[in-house]
Amino acid sequence: MAAYGLKTQVWNNNLKSGLLLAGFPILLSILLFALVLMFQVMGDNANDLRSGLYTAAMTMPSVFPFALAGAGIWFVIAFFGHQKMIDMSTGAKSLQRKDNPHLYNMLENLCISRGMPVPNLRIIETPERNAYASGIREKAMSVTLTRGLIDSLNDAELEAVIAHELTHIRNKDVRLLVVAIIFVGIFSFAGEIMFRGMFRVNLPRNNSSRRSGGGNAGVLIIIAIAIVAITWALAVLVRFAISRRREFLADAGAVELTRNPDAMISALQKISGRSQISAPPEVQQMFIHSAAKGGISGLFATHPPIEKRIEALVMMGGQVQTHKVGPWG
């Protein structure tokens, strides 16, 4: 499993990151066409279905460069500012070495053992127990821990959690997740604007000479909504396409780094039932554990159940701990 994580998983994550970026212009074009169509309806310029679609298609070449430029600006902002965005969504703050030298030494020792750059440490002041890694560039990665996690886990368990997050960094899971957040975020934002704009559409009323036009405008609205819905759904599916296998591999990577499967098992037991942090769904998928079901009986959940992860760790030689699992464990 460790070999899979270091080779196949890295290759798959790099491939998925590339496909996300390559597919962005296609989804952007579809979304832009829907937006142009919507503005035509809002401007009451689409009295004929065929002419409305034709006009929207002819308008695309003139507006696409501006949309692409706007998307480029968004990517630049997200590339350099994604850490601040994530910190704002979770309430994370930088943790200096002087604040917890023991934790920093633990992180450094694990990084030295694998010859990897030492990430920054961040902390969320909450009694909940959770952690995540974030970043795009190898030399600007971060590992974030909650106060509850630091206070409730012993050294061996904390080391296992940090090793878990370092494995996400090594396997390029972190970069893929951040790219997915940026990718999905822009379409969700544009889709929300468009759906809100639909409520401001004024269809022709009390004018018999334009009743057929109003009908066509209504059809155009339906087409625009359908296009946006499809585009938005495709973008959201990016999140679901990110394999839950990454958490099993990160657990295995933690065992490989620490040689202590029992510590990883015990850490997961203590995290179970105490991991709730208020954050957008796109950010929650970065956590070591998220209890969100993801709809359809957990089919689209971004994390496997902790029980399944513990079973996998037991197969690696770990033993289930005897302390209570749950909100007070």
N, C-alpha and C positions, 0 to 999 in steps of 0.2 A: 504493500500500500504506500509505503514511503517513496519507493521508486516511482510509482505512478504519480504521486504528488509532485515530485521534482521534475518530471519529464513531460508526461502526457498532459497533466493539469496545466502546467505553464504554457505548453503549446496551445492547448484549447483556449485558455484565457486570452493569450495574445491574438489568436485567430478571431475570437468573438469581439474583442476590442476593435480590431480592424474592420470587421463586418459592420459593427455598429456605426463607425465613422463613415464607412463607404455607403451605407444605406441611408444616412442622414439626408443627402440632397434629394433622394427619391421621395422620402416621406415629406420633406419640406415642400417639394413641388406640388404634391397632392394637397397638402394643407393650404398652400398659397392659392391654388385654384379655387378651393372652397371659400376662402376668405374673399377673393375677388367676386365670386358669385354672390356671396352674402351682401357685400357692399352695393352691388348692382340692385339687388332686391330692396335694400334699405333706401337707395336713391330713387327707387321707383322707375328704373330705366329698363326693366326687363318685362315687357308686355308680351313677348313671344318667347316660348321655351327655346326654340331653335336659335333664335337670334341672341338670346341671353347666354346660352352655352358658347355660341360662336364668339360673342364679344368678350366673354371671360377668357377664352383661349387666346384671342388676339391680344389681350391686355397683358398676358403672362410675360412675354419677352421684355416688356418695358419695366415691370415691377420686380421681376425675379432678381436682378442684380442688387436692388436695394434690400430685398429680403435676405439674400445671401450675405450681404455686408453686415446686416443686423445680426444674423446668426453667427458670423465670424467674430463680431464684437462680443457676443454672448459667450462664445467658446474661450476667447482670450480672458474675459473677466472670470469665467468659471475656472480656467486653468490656473490662474494666479490667485484667485480668491476663494477657491472651493473649500479650503480649510476653515476660513472665517465663516463661510456659509454653514458648514457642518457644525462648527462650534456654537454658532448662534442658535441653531435648531435644537441642540442638545444641552446648551448651557455649559459647555466645557471651557476650562481655562488652563493656561500653561502651568505646569508644575515644575518648579526650579529644583536643582540638585540640593540646595540648602534646606528646602522644605521637607525632603525625604531622601537623604543620601543612601539609605539602605535599599530603597526601591530602585534607585538609579544604578547602584552597584549590581543588583540582581539583573537588571536589563542589560547592562554592559557585558557582564560575564556570559550571558546567553548569546549575545551578538558576536563577541570575540570567539566563542566556540565554533561559530559558523562563518566567521570572516565577513560579516555583513555590517554596513553602516549602522550606527546607533540611532534609532528614531527619537523624536522628542516625546516627552511624557506630558500628558494632559489629565486633568481630573474633573469630574462632575460632582458637585457637592449635593449628593442625594444619598439617603440610606439604602436605596435599591442597589442590587448587585449586578453589574454588567460591565462590558468592556468592548472595545472595537479598535481596529486599526484604520487609518485613513491616509490619503496622499496619492499623488501621481508619480512624482519624480522620486527616484531611489534615495536621494540624499535629503529629501524633505518629507519623510514619512513621520507619522505620529502614532503612538499607542495611548489610548484614553481608557482610564479606569475610573470607576465610581468610588466615592468615599466609603459606601457601604461594603463594596468588594474588598477594599484595602483593610478595613477594620475587622471584617468577619472571617477572612481567609488566613490560614497560617502561611509561613514562608514557602513551604513546598507547593501548596495549592496556588499561591500567587505566582510562583515561578511557572507552574503549568499553564496558567491563564496567559501570562506574558508570552510563553513559548507558542501557545496556540495562535496568538495575534501575529507573532513574528513569522509563523508558517504561512499565514495569509499573505504577508508581504513577500515572502520568498516565492510563493506560488503564483504571484501576480493577481490574486483574487482582489486585492485592494484597488488596484488600478482599474480593473474591469468594473467593479462596483461604482467607483467614482464616475467613470465614463458613462455608465448606465444612468446614474443620477442626473448628470448633465443632459444626456440624450432625452430621457423621459421628461425631465423638468420643463424643457422648452416647449414640447408639444402639449403637455398638460396645461401650461400657462396660456398658450395660444388657443387651445381648445376651450378653456374656461372663458376667455375673452369673447370668443365667437358665440358660445352658448348664451352668454349674457347679452350680447348684441342682438340675438334673435328676438329677445323680448321687446326690443325697441323698434322692430320692423312694423311699419304702418302699411297695411294692405289697403288698396282702393275700396272705398265704401260709398254706397248711395250714388253710384254713377254707372248707369246701365251700359254706357258706351265703353266702360273699361272693366266690365265684369269678367270677361274672358281673360283680360290681362291679369286681374287679381288672381284668377285660378292658376294661370301660368306662374305667377310670382309664388303662389303657395307651393307649386310643384318644385320650383327652384329652391325654396327654403328646405323642402324635404331632401332634395339632392344634396344640398350643402351640408345639412345635418348628418346625412348618411356618410358623406365623404369624411367629415371630421370625426365621426364615431369610429369609422374603420381605421383612420390614421391614428387616433388616440388609442384604440385597442391594440394596434400593432406596436405602438410605442410602449404601452404598459406591459405587453407580452415579453418585452425585453427583460423586465424584472423577473417574470416567471421562468424565463429561459435560463436564468443563472442557476446552475445545478446545486441542489442541496448537498451533493456529494462533497462540496468544498468544506463543510463543517466536519464531516467524518475524516477527511484528509488532514484538516488542521488539528483535530484531536490526535490523530496518529503522528503528525509532525511534532506535537508537543511531547508525546511519549518518546519519540526518537531523540529529541533534544534533552529531555530531563531524565530519561530512563526510569520514569516513575509513573506507571499507568494509574496506580492507586490515588495519586495526588490529583490527576485530571478527573477521575471519577468523583472524588470527594468534592472538588471544586464545582463540578456540574450539579451535584446534589444540593450544595449550599446556594447555588444560583437559582435553582428551580423554585418557582413561586415567588421570587423576590427580584425579578428582572425588569419590571415595568418602568419604562422611561418615556416621557412624552416627546415624540419626535415624528416627522413625516415618515410614511411607510418606506420611501426610498432610502432613508437613512437607517431605519430600523433593521433593514436587511444586512447592515454591516455589523450589527451587534453579535456577541458570542452566543446570545440566545434571545429569541423573540417569540413570545407566546401567541402572536397573531396567527389566526387560522388560515387567512388568505382566501376564504370562500370555498364553496363546494366541498365541505367536509375536509378541509385541509389540503385539497389537491394542489392549490397554488401557494401553499405556505412556503416561506423562504428558508425555514429551518426545520430539520427533522426533529421529532420528539426527543427530549433528553433521555428518555428510557431507552430508545434505540441506539443513541450514541453511547450510553453506558454499556449496553449489550456488546457493542463492537469493541469497546475498551476491555471488557472482560475476556473477549476472545484473544486479546493481545497479552493476556496474563494478569489483568487487573482483578481486584477483589472489590465487591460492593461493600461500601462502608455501612456501619450499623447505626450512625446517627440519623435522626429523623429528617425525612425529606418533606419540604413544604414551606409555607410562608414563615414558619417560625424556626426552620431548620438552620 
